[in-house]
Amino acid sequence: MQKGRGNDRIKGIIFDDIGSYPLPRGVRLDGLSREQYLQVAGQVLTEKIRAGVEIPTYPQLRNMIRMFMDPIQDPDITESPFLIKRDEARILEMEAVPAGQKVRVCVTGPIELYISAFGATAYNDILYTLAESVSRFLEGAKEGGKMALASLDEPSLGLNSSIIFTEEEIQEALEIASRPCREMDCEVHLHSPLYAGLCACVSGINILGVESAAHPDYLRLIDRDLLEDTGTYLRAGIARTDILALSAQLNDIYETNLWEDLPRLESEILKMESPQVMKGRLDQAYSMFGERLIATGPDCGLGSWPSQELAGDLLRNCSAAIASFRSEHL
């Protein structure tokens, strides 16, 4: 099976992000009107672009499960249990994306949605129905003309023991969910590489996203020959986003609680996650995968980070690392 590339907006290695981002200081989602929420989302998108992200994900400020499961479980906008109506499968945040701007559209994958509702059970008919709903969200986003890149977010694959579906059932669910993406680029965002081989065999997925900044050994579990044989590419994370683990390391080094001194914490994190460190990770990934490496950026979302300023600075360090890499390799 060979999969093609979509119409590239950016040549070479794409700089994208995973989605979530801190809210502006003092802003809470509770109580915001629809218009106010879209203003905040628009501001976050602008922040990402200013930081250098070339294909930003629409601002994912809400819970990644509830923003899809709430409408999927709403009997007023579904045509049967867990199957959302096509004309209701819309992502609100896409309204904050201005005309002419292309974004990465992430939709929480069917496995992730299923285990949030059913845990360690195996009703494959419900799994496939959820996958069809995911497909409809991607169809809706694609029709809006603002989608440069799609992503299915499946962070529990390979990590959560509640997943008891067979590999064949998981692959079928991903086939259904990614159906609208077969003529374009579509990532799968994984927190573990254990299902990378399975995902590479899904016809609608042509980019595997791996958290290789925090876990560089994950790259060794990806089979380059399999990528080449299936026409699949790699997204390698070059910036760590596990803020609690980063701060714990720093607290051990300095024998203090840097959360009590946020300016110092932010300064130390940016030293730890410098452009030079990120470029070294990118060089390593490229040495292993060559042209199979086509996307990079932070490992995961930045919604848990303490400020927009720190999140933006991390993205700027990513941008500087990628620019340095391109000057040498491309």
C-alpha positions, 0 to 999 in steps of 0.5 A: 500500500502506498499513500501520496502526499497532499498538496504541500503548502510548505516545502521540506519539514513542516513546523506545526503544533499539537493544539492546546495553549494557555489562556491569557492571564486572568481569563477563565472559560467559565462565563464567556459568551460565544463571541468572547470565546472566539475572540480569545481563540483568535488571539491564541491563534495569532500568538502561535503564528507570531511565534513562528508556527507555520501550520498552527493547530486551531486553538484547542482551549477546551477539553479534548474529550468533551468538545467532541463527546458532548455534541456526539451524545446530544440527542438533538443533533445526532441521527442515532446514538453516538452518530452526529448529524453531518451538518452539526459536525462543526468545530467551533474554534474554526470560526476563529480562523480568518479567511485565507489562513490554513490550520492543522485540524485535530479531532480526538480519535475514536479509541480515545473517545471510546475509552472515555465513555466505556473504559475496558469494554469491547462494543465494536459497533459503538467504536465504529459509530464514534469513528464515523462521527470523527470522520464527519467532523473532519469532513466539516472542517475540510469543507470550510477550506481552512484545513492544511493538515488533519490529525487524529489524536490518540494519546492512549494507544499503547499506554492505556490498559483499558483498550481491549479491542483487537488490532484489526478492530483498532485499524478499522476504526482508524480507517473509518475516522480518517476516510476524508483524509485520503487525498491530503496529509493526516497525522496521528498523534501518539504518546507511545510508538507501540501502535505506530506500525498499525497506524502506518497501515491505515490508508487515511493516515500518512504521518506518524507523530511521536513524542521524541523530545521527552522520549528520544528512544521512541524513534528507535521503535519506528521502522523506517523500512515500514514507513517507506513501504507504506508511503508514511512519514514521520513527525518528530517532537523536538521540544519537551512539553511535559512541564511537570517533569521538566520543573521536577528535574530543575527542582532537583538540580537547584534543591528548591521549588521553582514554582515559587519563583515563576520568572526563574522557572521560565528562564531555566526551562528555556535554557533547558529547551534551547534552540541548540538542544532542539536542533540537536534533536532534529538533526538526530531524527533527520539522520535516522529518517531522512526525507521520511521526516516531514513535520516537527514542533513541540511534543504535545500541547502547551495548555498546562504551561503557566503562561502564554509568554512561556509557551510562545517563547518555547515555540520561538525556540522551535522556530529558531531551531528549524530555521538553523536546521534548514540553513544546513540541510535544505 
